[in-house]
Amino acid sequence: MDVLLCSYRNCSERMRIIRCCGPDDFFLERVVFPFEVLTFHCPPASDVEVWARDSLGVVLTEQLSADAMAMQQDGVSPCPEWLPQIPSRAVGVKGNASSVCLLPH
């Protein structure tokens, strides 16, 4: 079975839950801490959901395709589409100037 290498960066200050559902009953669920990067393998055509907790409980915040999050395709390793190419601003991670999270406009 072919698999994609995917990546998700949590640029928020709260934990996120990543759920990936794919063909043949593939399922992956992980907690991603603030400013953490999660790298995972999944089948092509999988759906990725990002869940967060707010005052109403747990809510779905994003729905992405695994193909859009892929880090490598056919031996080439491009940047994932969701990663901004030119940052509008960077946020240091808890005073660590060497670690930044690129945020969209």
Residue, then its C-alpha position, 0 to 999 in steps of 0.5 A: m500500500d502506498v503511503l504519504l508522509c504528512s506534517y502538521r504544525n500546531c501554531s496555536e497556544r492550545m492543544r489540538i487533536i488530529r484525526c486522520c481517516g483513510p481507506d481500508d479502515f485506516f485511522l490515526e488520532r494524535v494530540v499535538f501540543p502548542f507549537e509542536v510539529l506532528t509528522f505521520h504516514c497515511p494512505p493517499a486520499s485520507d481526510v485529516e480533521v483538526w479538533a480543538r477545545d473551546s467554551l462549547g466543548v470540542v469543535l472541529t476547526e479544520q478539515l484538510s486532505a492528506d494530499a495537501m499535507a504531503m511532504q514528499q511525492d514521487g521522491v521529491s520533498p516540497c514544502p506542504e501547501w499549508l506552510p506559508q512560504i513568506p511569513s507575515r510574522a513569526v512568533g517565538v516559542k516561549g522565549n526560544a528565538s531559534s524556534v519560530c512558528l510561521l503564521p498566515h496574514 
